[in-house]
C-alpha cells in the first residue's frame, strides 16, 4: 500500500528533474554594449533573442534590431568623419537611437577559450526608411578590431576602426559614401534559461 502512494511522487520528481535539466541545457543568447563607446545600449538592458523583436544568431554573433522595438544609441556627432577624398568633414548623421544589424563573418564556436581573432564586421544603420551600410575600411589604417572568446559561453567584440559608411539608391548605386571612426565594445553571452 505504501509503495503505491510513493509512485506518483517519484514520477513527479522525475518529471521536475527532466524539466529542470532541459531548461538548463536550453540556452538563450544576449548581447550587451559597453557604456563607454560610440555605440551604446538604449537603456533597456541586455538585448535578448526573441524579446521585443530582437534576433540574435549566436554562431556568427549576429544582432538584428531591424524589426525590433529596441535600438542602440549611436554618437555620430562625436565620431571622426571623412569624405570620399579622405578630407575631414562634419558629421552627416545626427546622434540618436538607431536600429541596427551587426554581423560578424566569423563563427564564434571556431575559437578556443582565450583565443582572439580579427573578423570582418558589417553594420547596417536604419533611419527613417533609409539604410546606411558600414564595413571595415582597411585602406585607411590597420583595423583595430578583435573578437575574443572569454569562456565557453562568452565572447567580446572590441572595435576601434575606420568604417566605410554608404547609402545606396533603390537601383543599387552609391548615393553617399563617407568614412567614420567607430569605437564600441559588445559582449555576447549564451545563458541557460535557469
N, C-alpha and C positions, 0 to 999 in steps of 0.2 A: 504494500500500500504506500509506503513512504517513497519508494523508488518512483512510482508513477506520478507523485506530486513534484518530484525534483526534475523530471524530464522537461517540462515547459521552461523552467528556469535555466536549465543547461542549454536548451535550444535558443532562448532569448540571449543568453550570454554569448553564444557563438555568433549569432546574428549581429549583435552590437560590436563584437570584436572584428568581424568581417567588414562592417561598415566603417569602423574607425581605421582599419588598415587601408581600405580603398580611398578614404578621404586623405590619408597621409601620403599615399602614393600618387594621388591626383595633384598635379602641380599647376599653378597659375602664374604666368609671368606678369611682372610690373616694372615700370620704368620711373626713375626719379631724376630730376635735373638738379644740379648743384645751384645754389642761390647766388654764386659769385661770378657767373659767366654772362655772356651777352645774350644767351638764350636761357631762360629760367622757366620754372613751372608757373602755372596760373593760380596757385594758391589753393587748389582743390585736393592736395595730397598726391600720393602716387598715382600714376596712370596704370590702370589695371585692365587687362584684356577682358573684353566683353562688358565692361561697365561704362555707361554713358556713350556708347558708340566707339569706344577705344578698341583698336585692333593691334595686337602685338603678335608678331611671328617670332618666337624665341630663337629659332635656328639661325636667323640672319639679323637678330637684334633690330627688327623692323617695327617701327612705331608709326601707326597711321591714324591721324586725327581728322582726315578729310571729311568724314561723315559723322563726326563726334560733336557733342556739345562742349567738350573740353578744348583747350588751346594751350599754347605756350606764349610767354611774353618775350618778344624779340626787341632788343635795344638797337634798332637800325641806326638811330641818330647818334649812338655812341661808337659805332663801328667806323673803321677807316674804309673809304670808298675810292675807287679809281675808275676812270672811264676806259673806253676801248684802247685809247692811246697810252694807257697807264699813267695818266695825269691825275693827281688828287682832285676829287670833286665832292660836292656837297651830297649828303645822303638823299637818295631818290625814293625811299620808302620811310614812312613815319614809324617811330617806335610804337608798339602796341601789341595786342593779342592777335595771334595768327594760328590758324590750324595748319599743321604740317604733316608731311610724310617723311620720315627719316629711315633710310635703308643703308645697311652695310652689305657690301658684296664679299662677305666672309662668313663661313659657317662657324659659329661660336663654339660648337662642340668639337671642332678640329684642334682647338687649343688645349694644351695641358695646363693644369693649375700652375700659376706663376708665369706662364708664357705671355709674351707681348708681341703683337704684330701691328703693321700699318695698313689697314684695309682701305679700299676705295669706299667713299661715302657719297651719298646723294641726298639732298634735301629738296622738298617742294614746299613752298610757302603759298597758302591760299589766301587771297584778299579780294573781297567783293567780286567773286566770279572769275578773277584772274589767277593765273598760276605763275610763280617765279621758280625756276629750276636752278639749284645750286649744286655744282660739282667741283671737285678739287681743281684748283688752278696751279698745276705742277710747274708751269712755266715761270711763275713769279718767284718762288723760292721752294726749298725742300719742305714738303708738308710736315708739320709737327702734329701728328695725328696717330693716336695709339689706342688699341683695344687690348685690355689685359684681363685675363681670367684670374679672379681673386680666389675663388674656391669652386667647389663642384657646381654651385648654382648662382654664382655672382660674376658679372663682367662689368668693367668700367671702360667707357669710351671717353677719351680725353682729346679735345680738339682745340688747336690754336693755329689756324692756317688760312691762306687765301683761297676763296672760292670764286668761280665764275658764276655770276648770277644773271640768268637770261629769262626774258619773257618772249613767248612766241605768238605769232598771229594764228588765226584759225587755219590758215593754209600751211602752217608748219615752218614759217620763216621767222628769223630772229627779229623781233620788234625793238628790243632794247637789250644791251649787254653791258654789264658792269662787273667790277671785281670788289669783293668785300672781305674783310678780315673777320672770320668767325672764331669765337672763343667760347667753349662751353664744355661741361662735363655731364655725362648721363650714366647712370648705373642701372643695369638690368638685373633683377633678381627673379628666380623661378622658385616660388614658395609653395609648399604643400598647403592644402586647404585647412589642415589642423596641425 
